């Protein structure tokens, strides 16, 4: 593929998140949405009224199209691998929504297909691309926190009963893969491990406290121990009305920082640096927004940044900013938390 060529994108799954992908693609030079596919012909038809591209009624036909270079997988979580693996085997790059899949075996099948076909598998975790998150990451890597001591994530959101009743697949083990932690909190589960490293031990408690007719948890608390020795907590819920901003706290012996929806709220270090006051004044933020009480209000800026990165990765022959292997980590933590909540035991992560 020549560098000057525009990459042709297709979206599989034409719900609200599919619209976010479409708007992100439209905002990236060198990317063009050319086709969509959905099992629901009515959903696909409604989608292309807003984004006038062709509808491919048959997935095999979509994957055999020579004008499609990248497939965005935006189906329910438990149906990602059944789209991603055939797409990779057909020679397409894949941009896959969070979580990559609902268990590690399916994720590994996607990673293996990408490697076997020399194609990119990129995981959608746009929170890592926020300016606030990257500022904290740089400080961790520079050693400004000293030894990390407490590293925690708080995702206390609200979802109505209607959200679960109308979704069809939300709140099911088969397609959602879990509840508040797997679906809503996973962005900040990923961000926490990216900043603080993977936990080595997880002990969790979960409950269904504010909703009916769902199989999974709407409230979960997990205690963590990291490889560095640091401790932490993940609190996640769709049971906390009216919903609060997502928060990450990174604390160490030499300083601490707090991020809320990519805005740095606290930034304190024993040894000051010239930019510290500017950061404290709130001038470091990318405007990434979460869906505290309504998933439809999530900003598409993070998706735009990842689409832009993916276009560059394909053209330059490099890995994307978040690979399939990188996207696997968050699901490993979630699965460990679910195993712990079900067994009552501390789960060791390899």
Secondary structure in CASP SS format (residue, H / E / C, confidence):
PFRMAT SS
TARGET T0000
AUTHOR 0000-0000-0000
METHOD secondary structure of the structure
MODEL  1
X C 1.00
X C 1.00
X C 1.00
X C 1.00
X C 1.00
X C 1.00
X E 1.00
X E 1.00
X E 1.00
X E 1.00
X E 1.00
X E 1.00
X C 1.00
X C 1.00
X C 1.00
X H 1.00
X H 1.00
X H 1.00
X H 1.00
X H 1.00
X H 1.00
X H 1.00
X H 1.00
X H 1.00
X H 1.00
X H 1.00
X C 1.00
X C 1.00
X C 1.00
X C 1.00
X E 1.00
X E 1.00
X E 1.00
X E 1.00
X E 1.00
X E 1.00
X E 1.00
X C 1.00
X C 1.00
X C 1.00
X H 1.00
X H 1.00
X H 1.00
X H 1.00
X H 1.00
X H 1.00
X H 1.00
X H 1.00
X H 1.00
X H 1.00
X C 1.00
X C 1.00
X C 1.00
X E 1.00
X E 1.00
X C 1.00
X C 1.00
X C 1.00
X H 1.00
X H 1.00
X H 1.00
X H 1.00
X H 1.00
X C 1.00
X C 1.00
X C 1.00
X C 1.00
X C 1.00
X C 1.00
X E 1.00
X E 1.00
X E 1.00
X E 1.00
X C 1.00
X C 1.00
X C 1.00
X H 1.00
X H 1.00
X H 1.00
X C 1.00
X H 1.00
X H 1.00
X H 1.00
X H 1.00
X H 1.00
X H 1.00
X H 1.00
X H 1.00
X H 1.00
X C 1.00
X C 1.00
X C 1.00
X E 1.00
X E 1.00
X E 1.00
X E 1.00
X C 1.00
X C 1.00
X C 1.00
X C 1.00
X C 1.00
X C 1.00
X C 1.00
X H 1.00
X H 1.00
X H 1.00
X H 1.00
X H 1.00
X H 1.00
X H 1.00
X H 1.00
X H 1.00
X H 1.00
X H 1.00
X H 1.00
X H 1.00
X C 1.00
X C 1.00
X C 1.00
X C 1.00
X E 1.00
X E 1.00
X E 1.00
X C 1.00
X C 1.00
X H 1.00
X H 1.00
X H 1.00
X H 1.00
X C 1.00
X H 1.00
X H 1.00
X H 1.00
X H 1.00
X H 1.00
X H 1.00
X H 1.00
X H 1.00
X H 1.00
X H 1.00
X H 1.00
X C 1.00
X C 1.00
X C 1.00
X C 1.00
X C 1.00
X C 1.00
X E 1.00
X E 1.00
X E 1.00
X E 1.00
X E 1.00
X E 1.00
X E 1.00
X E 1.00
X E 1.00
X C 1.00
X E 1.00
X C 1.00
X C 1.00
X H 1.00
X H 1.00
X H 1.00
X H 1.00
X H 1.00
X H 1.00
X H 1.00
X C 1.00
X C 1.00
X C 1.00
X C 1.00
X C 1.00
X C 1.00
X C 1.00
X C 1.00
X C 1.00
X C 1.00
X C 1.00
X C 1.00
X H 1.00
X H 1.00
X H 1.00
X H 1.00
X H 1.00
X C 1.00
X H 1.00
X H 1.00
X H 1.00
X H 1.00
X H 1.00
X H 1.00
X H 1.00
X H 1.00
X H 1.00
X H 1.00
X H 1.00
X C 1.00
X C 1.00
X E 1.00
X E 1.00
X E 1.00
X E 1.00
X E 1.00
X E 1.00
X E 1.00
X E 1.00
X E 1.00
X C 1.00
X C 1.00
X C 1.00
X C 1.00
X C 1.00
X C 1.00
X C 1.00
X C 1.00
X C 1.00
X C 1.00
X C 1.00
X E 1.00
X E 1.00
X E 1.00
X E 1.00
X E 1.00
X E 1.00
X E 1.00
X E 1.00
X C 1.00
X C 1.00
X C 1.00
X C 1.00
X E 1.00
X E 1.00
X E 1.00
X E 1.00
X E 1.00
X E 1.00
X E 1.00
X C 1.00
X E 1.00
X C 1.00
X C 1.00
X C 1.00
X C 1.00
X C 1.00
X C 1.00
X C 1.00
X E 1.00
X E 1.00
X E 1.00
X E 1.00
X E 1.00
X E 1.00
X C 1.00
X C 1.00
X E 1.00
X E 1.00
X E 1.00
X E 1.00
X E 1.00
X E 1.00
X C 1.00
X C 1.00
X E 1.00
X E 1.00
X E 1.00
X E 1.00
X E 1.00
X E 1.00
X E 1.00
X C 1.00
X C 1.00
X C 1.00
X C 1.00
X C 1.00
X C 1.00
X H 1.00
X H 1.00
X H 1.00
X H 1.00
X H 1.00
X C 1.00
X C 1.00
X C 1.00
X C 1.00
X C 1.00
X C 1.00
X C 1.00
X C 1.00
X C 1.00
X C 1.00
X C 1.00
X C 1.00
X C 1.00
X C 1.00
X H 1.00
X H 1.00
X H 1.00
X C 1.00
X C 1.00
X C 1.00
X H 1.00
X H 1.00
X H 1.00
X H 1.00
X H 1.00
X H 1.00
X H 1.00
X H 1.00
X H 1.00
X H 1.00
X H 1.00
X H 1.00
X H 1.00
X H 1.00
X H 1.00
X H 1.00
X C 1.00
X C 1.00
X C 1.00
X C 1.00
X C 1.00
X C 1.00
X E 1.00
X H 1.00
X H 1.00
X H 1.00
X H 1.00
X H 1.00
X H 1.00
X H 1.00
X H 1.00
X H 1.00
X H 1.00
X H 1.00
X H 1.00
X H 1.00
X H 1.00
X H 1.00
X H 1.00
X H 1.00
X H 1.00
X H 1.00
X H 1.00
X C 1.00
X C 1.00
X C 1.00
X E 1.00
X E 1.00
X C 1.00
X C 1.00
END
